[in-house]
Amino acid sequence: MYQPWRAALPASVRMQPLELPGRGRRMREPQYDDFGCLADLLTRELAVQVRGAYAIFGHSMGGLLAHGIVQRLRAQRPAFSLPVALLVSACAAPSVRQWSRPDESDAALIASLQRQGGTPAEVFSCPELLEMILPVLRADYRVCRSFRCDDPSPLDVPIHVFGGLDDAIPAASLQGWRGESSADVTLDWFEGGHFYLQAQQPALMATIATYLNRYPGRYSSDEEGRVLPESSVDEATVLS
């Protein structure tokens, strides 16, 4: 789902997806079901990849991971530079999120996928595909359940928040990001539900490009800037 972003974003921005263990090209690696361990791993991997200016984007669970990565990078300054901005989508702010233990049965996970949308209908009639997807989704739920914020102090990087008007996530949960940074925090709404970013890709790309242009001199035509999407609980088929 993220691949079309490469052509949709400005030429001055290079997109580099972060693939999680147990998915895609990393399918043979063990899956992580603990938030802290997964965020630690991604931070180490990201720290050796980025050069120049970069921003981090995360959708749904990926928003939590993106926030956790920036926290960890902050704790290791000045060894690693912080992103020019954190971009989060369809993700409740860490300080206001509520998470109850979900039903992890196959039937409940399938119902969750159907309710949230974004999964092709053909998947639900293919046992082989479900056999691949459900363990990933189950691990993602456990990552969310194990989430913890070790340092609640606000970040000192701008945060740009995006959400779908018809998403089940309460508006107040997205507005809560205003307390997560001492820098600017914006909130943009788009038509659609949890996977609004599929149908609203052109509008989302234009909005992201506008925000990145707020940082003059940090992005250049030599593609030193990067936008790094994370996987999410609802995007197991994208980066997993």
N, C-alpha and C positions, 0 to 999 in steps of 0.2 A: 504493500500500500504506500510505502514511502518512496518507492523508486521514482514515480512521476515528479516528485519534488525537485529532483536534480535539474530538470528542464524548466520548472516553474519558478524557481528562485533566481535572483539576479546572478549574472555571471561572476560577480565579485564574491559570491558565497559558495563554498563547497560543502556539500552535505555528506556526512559520514555516519551511517547508522551504527549503533552499538548493538551487536548481537549477543544475546544472553546464552549461557551454557545450556545444553540440552535442546537447542533449537537450531534449525537450518544447518549451516555449515559446522555448527558446534553440537550437532545432534548426539554424537557419541560421548560427549562430556556429561558428567553427572549434573542433574538439575539442582538448583539451590532453592531451599524453601525457608531460609532465614534472611530477613531484611538486612541486618547488619553485615553478615558475611557477603551477601551479594553486592551491597553498596561498597564494601571494602574492595572487593575484586574489581568492580567496574572503575573505581577511582584509580586503582593502580594501573589498569589498562589504559584509561583515558590519559593519565599523566604522561605516558610515554608517546602518545599519539599526537597531541595537540602542539601546534606551533603558531605563533602570532596570536591574533585576536580570535576568539571563538565564543559561541553561545551554546547553551545546552537546552534542548527541547525534550519534554516528556509528556506523554499522554496517559491519563488514568494512573495505573500503578507506576508508570514511567515518570510521572510528575513527582511522586514521592521519592523515587530513586534519584532523580535529577537533583532534588533538594538535598538529599543525603549526600550526594557526591560533592556538591558545593560546600556543604558543611565540612566535609573531610578535607577538601582542598584548602579551606580557610584555616583549618587547624594545622596545616603543613606549610603555611606561608613562612618565609618567602621562597621556599623551595619550588612551589608551583604557583602559577598565576591564576587568578580567578577569572571566570568568564565575564564578558562585558554585560551579559544579561542572562537571566534564567527565564525560560518560557515554559509554562505549564498549561496543560489542557485537560478539561474534564476531570479535575482532581481536587478534592477538598483540601483546604489548608491544613498542615500538620497539627496546628494548635486547636483546631475545631473539629477534626474528623472523628467520626464515631464508627466503630467497627465491631460488629457482633460475630460470634463464631458461625460461619455459614455451614449449610448442609453440603457435604462434599460427595454425596452419592452421585452416580452417573446421571440419574434422572434429574436431580436438582441442578447439576452443572449444565446439562443440555437445556433445561428450562431457562437458566440464566442467560445462556448464549442467545436463545431465541428472543428473550425479552429485551435484551440490549440492542439487538440488531447488529449489522456489520458482518455477519457470517453468511456466506452463500447458502441458499436453501439446499443445494445438492449435498452439502456436508452432512446434514442430518439424516440423509438416506444412505450414507456410505459408512458402514461399520468400521472399515479400515481407517478412514480419515478420523472418525471419532476416537478410535483407539489411540491415535497419535495426539489428538488435541486435548482430550480430557485430562491426561496426566499433567500436561503443561499448565492447564487452567487450574488444576487442583494445587499445584506447586505455587502458582501465583497467588491464590487465595491465602496460602500459608505465609507467603512473604508479607502480604498485607496485614495479616493477623499478628505477625511478629514485629511489625513496625514499632520503632521507638525513636524518639528525638533526644539524643544525648546532650545537645546544647540548644536550649530554646531561645537564645539571644538572637535578635534579628540579623539577617545577612546584610552586608553593605554593598549589594549588587542590585540593580533594577530587576523587577519581576514583572513579566507580562503574562497575564492570565487570559485564557480563552475558554468559552463554554458554549454548549448547545442549549437553546431556549427550552427544548423539550426533554432535556436530560433529567433523570430522576435525582441527580445530585442537587441539593437545595442551593439556591442562589447565595444564601448566607455563608455556605461552606466555601464558595469561591471568593466571596468578598473578604473572607477571613485572611486571605493572602496579604491584605493591606498591613497586617501586623507582623508579617514575616520578614520585612526588609526596612532598613532605615533610609533606603533610596526610593526612587519613584516606583509605584506599583500601578499598573493599568489593568482594566478588565474589559474585554470585548465579548459580545454575544453574537452568535450566529444561529440561523434557522437550522433546526434539526435536533436529534437526540444525542446519545452518547458518542455516536460515530458521525457527528455533523461534519467532521473534517474530510470525509469522503466526498459528499455532495457539495460542500462549500470550499473545496480546495482552492479555486482561483482567488476567492475573497480572503481566505486565510493566508495564502502566500503573499498577497498584496499587503496585508496587515503586518505580517512578520517583516517583510522587506522595509516597510515604513519605519518600524521600530528599530531595525538594525541601522538604518540611515541616521538615527539619532546620535550615533557614535562616530562622528567624523574623524577620518584618519585612522580608524581602527579596522576598517575593511578596505581592501584595495583590489585592483584587477588581477593581481598575481595570486588570488585565491588563498590568501592566508587565513581568511575567516572561515569558520566552520559552524554549521548547525548540526547538533548531534541528537537525533531522536532516540528515545529509549523504548524498549518494549513495554507493554502494559498488560494488565490482567485480561484485557479484552482483545489484545492483538497478538495472540500466540502464533498466528499464522503469518505475521508480518516479519518479525525479527527473531522468531524462535526457531 
